[in-house]
Amino acid sequence: MKHIFPTYAQYPMEIVSGHDWHLVDSDQKTYLDFTSGIGVCSFGYSNDWIEQSVLNQLGKIWHTSNLYPSQLQDDVAKQLCPEGMLAFFCNSGTEANEAAFKLARKATGKGHILAFNNGFHGRTYGSMSLTGNPDIQAGFQPLVPDVSFADYNDFKALDAITDDLAAVILEVIQGEGGVVSGDPKWLQAVDQRCHEKGVLLIIDEVQTGIGRTGMKFAYQNFDLEPDIITCAKALGNGLPIGAMLGKKALAAAFGPGAHGTTFGGNKIALSSAKAVLEQLTPEFLDQVQQKSKAVFDVIEKKIAPLSVVDGVSGMGLIIGIHLNPAIQVENVIAELQSQGLLTLSAKHNTLRLLPPLVMSKADLLAGIDKIYEVLAMVSSTVES
């Protein structure tokens, strides 16, 4: 690439087309996709329902400003929001977290936010300031003030939740941070402490939401009651859209002029989101859970015992295979790419899997078998 900033260390292939849950590069090599565009294309690359919804909207109007009411926005918000919540539509997960940051401060009149080490909430200044990863923050100081960090899954963090906080923000599974799953008892204790102290609980569902864990939102697996939810990625299945959802009691803090967006709530992106949510039925989510069980059964039996694997984590179809220092995850990813399987990495030498939720059970298990073959080969090499 000669004309763009080198902000990504890119893999040596250009993806030019896709169908169902396969991708094709410019050399016409086909890959089984265990990435979903980093958790975005959960319904794959040739979903007729989404395509028709977008085409129908293209024939009407592409964009109007938010100065005019949009029934499509309201319809999608109704589909998306848990009972008693309202939506603010934007363009990405980082924008959703920026909106949540602003709303928390304005609604409470307090400035301090507690976030967690290893968390990831985005790369704009507000969301980056909430991100517990010094490598991402390096070189961009000074950051937004009055953000502190505690250790994830550490009950000592409860002492930091005091009534002078505006909010606590967390992911129930830290995706970029290495697919680190929240301890259910700890998550529930954080939830209870926030409500006791009058502190808003913000749950970042950008990577874990819209069915990824077999529930509409991942927090529903843990019986939590967030005040604000952020989501994006899979909501548009590839078209840029994000949303911040908040309890109706917070609406007075976000009246006219408090926040805004030019492209947020764009009708083309919303038409895709509408089709995504229409397909996110209880039956579909049950299928995700069944596929997940089959996948984790094989991973636990075949992959977890390998000498180069330190552990396995995740829920639904967000999966982390934690490799020990004997091998580097990027080398594993490169070998899998050569064999026609696309995967991802995350912090702490983690092989991260985010396959499309629509992928067949047979292809899911075929991909897991391929990962086993590569890791078994590496294990034998390391042991020898």
C-alpha positions, 0 to 999 in steps of 0.5 A: 500500500503506497498511499495510506498510513501504515496503521495496520501490519497487514497479512499478505493477501487481499480479500476480494469476495466472499460467500456464506462463511468463505472468503476469496483473495485476489489469487482466487484462493478460498479460505474458511473464515474464523474471523468475521471481519473481527466479529462483524459479519456474523451472518456471513457474506451472502445473506439474502435477507440483509442484502435485500433489506439494503437494496430496498433502502438504496432505492428509497433514500441513502441519508438524511440528517438527524434533524428529521425523525426516522421511523427506521431508527425508532423501529431498529431501536425497539428491536435492539433495546432491552426493556426500559432503554433508549438508543443513540445511533452512531457509526462504530464501537468507539463512538458508542463508548464516547457517547457512554462516557459523555452521558455518564458524566453529564447525567451524574454530574461526576467526572471519575470513571473506573475501567479495568486493566486489559480492557479495550474500548476504542482508540479515540481520545475518550475511549482510548483513555478508558482502555487498560492497555498502556501500549495503545495509549503510548505516545498520546498523552495527556489522556482524558483525566479522571479515569482510573483502573483496577484489575479485572476479576479481582474482588479488591476492585470493589473497594474502588467503586465509591459514590464519587464515581460517575460510572464503571465500564467493563466487558464481560469477556475482554476480547482484545485483551485475550478473551478473558472471561469475567468470573460470574460472581465477580461480575455480579458483585460489581453490578451490586456494588454499582447499584448500591453506590449510585454508580452507573454500570456501562457494559461494552458489548461491542465484540460480545453483543448481537448473538456472539455468546448465544444470547443477544447480549453477553451480560444476559448470561450473568444476570446483570443490570447495566445502566448503559450498553454499547454495541457495534460490530455485528449490528450492521454485518459489515455496514458501519453502525454503533449504538449506545443504549441507556436507561430512560431515566438518563434521557434528560441528560442527552437532550437537543445539543448535548450530543450529535452525529452526522452519519449515525442512524444512516438509513443504509446501515440501519436497514442492514441492522434491521435485517440482522435483528430480525434474524436474531431469533430465540431459535437462532441463538439456541443454534449458536449455543448448540454449535458452541457446545460442539466446538468447545467439546472438541477443543477441550478433548483435543486442543486443550491437552496439547503441550503448547496450549496453556488454556482455553476460554470464551463463550458461545463463538468467541473463543480464545486458545492461550498459547504458551511462550514456546510458540508465537501466535502470529506464526500459528496464524500464518500457517493456518492461512497457508492451509486456508483458515483465517484466524485472529490474535489477541493479547497474551499470545492468544489465538482468537476465533470469531467465526460467523454465527451462521457457519455450519457445524460441519465447517466449524468442526473442520476448522477446529480440526485444522487448528488441532493439526497445526498445533499438534505439529508445532507441539511435536516440533517443540517437544523434539 
